[in-house]
Amino acid sequence: MLAKLTSKNQITIPKKIIEQIPGVKYFDMELKDGTVILKPLQFYDTSLERIRSKMKKLGLNENAVSEAVKWARSK
């Protein structure tokens, strides 16, 4: 499908493509070997209080989170 770059450096994503990814408003974009890649991103609205409540319910504390991050970074 053809997409045209406007004078304001904008591109419209063709309707046939956008219809296949409903609800997506943001994309991660990268240039790889001369090819532009758009990856749809989904964001979830949540509050810090809901996160803290879930952590408390699961028996997690600040140390557990730090330990998990440390573990993930070691992989």
C-alpha positions as CSV (number, residue, x, y, z in Angstrom):
1,M,0.0,0.0,0.0
2,L,1.2,3.5,-0.7
3,A,1.5,6.2,2.0
4,K,2.7,9.7,1.3
5,L,4.9,11.8,3.5
6,T,3.3,15.3,4.0
7,S,5.1,18.6,4.3
8,K,4.8,18.3,8.1
9,N,6.6,14.9,8.0
10,Q,3.4,13.0,8.7
11,I,2.2,9.7,7.2
12,T,-1.3,8.4,7.3
13,I,-1.6,4.7,8.0
14,P,-4.0,3.1,5.4
15,K,-7.4,2.2,6.7
16,K,-7.1,-1.5,5.7
17,I,-4.1,-1.8,8.1
18,I,-5.5,0.3,11.0
19,E,-8.7,-1.7,11.0
20,Q,-6.7,-4.8,11.9
21,I,-5.3,-3.2,15.1
22,P,-8.3,-1.4,16.6
23,G,-7.8,0.8,19.6
24,V,-4.1,1.4,19.0
25,K,-3.0,5.1,19.4
26,Y,0.7,4.8,19.8
27,F,3.5,3.0,17.9
28,D,7.1,2.2,18.7
29,M,9.1,3.1,15.6
30,E,12.5,2.0,14.5
31,L,14.6,2.1,11.4
32,K,16.3,-1.3,10.7
33,D,18.4,-1.9,7.6
34,G,16.6,0.9,5.7
35,T,13.1,-0.3,6.6
36,V,10.8,1.6,8.9
37,I,9.1,-0.6,11.4
38,L,6.0,0.4,13.4
39,K,5.0,-1.7,16.4
40,P,1.6,-1.0,17.9
41,L,1.7,-0.3,21.7
42,Q,-1.0,-0.9,24.2
43,F,-1.2,1.2,27.3
44,Y,-3.2,0.3,30.4
45,D,-4.5,3.0,32.7
46,T,-3.9,2.1,36.3
47,S,-3.2,4.1,39.5
48,L,-0.3,3.8,41.9
49,E,-2.8,3.0,44.7
50,R,-4.1,0.0,42.7
51,I,-0.6,-1.3,42.2
52,R,0.3,-0.9,45.9
53,S,-2.9,-2.6,46.9
54,K,-2.2,-5.5,44.5
55,M,1.4,-5.8,45.9
56,K,0.1,-5.8,49.5
57,K,-2.5,-8.5,48.6
58,L,0.3,-10.6,47.1
59,G,2.5,-10.1,50.1
60,L,5.2,-8.2,48.1
61,N,7.2,-5.3,49.5
62,E,9.7,-2.8,48.1
63,N,12.5,-5.2,48.6
64,A,10.7,-7.9,46.6
65,V,10.5,-5.4,43.7
66,S,14.2,-4.5,43.9
67,E,15.2,-8.1,44.1
68,A,13.0,-8.9,41.0
69,V,14.6,-6.1,39.0
70,K,18.1,-7.2,40.1
71,W,17.3,-10.8,39.0
72,A,15.9,-9.7,35.7
73,R,18.9,-7.5,34.9
74,S,21.2,-10.5,35.6
75,K,19.7,-12.6,32.9
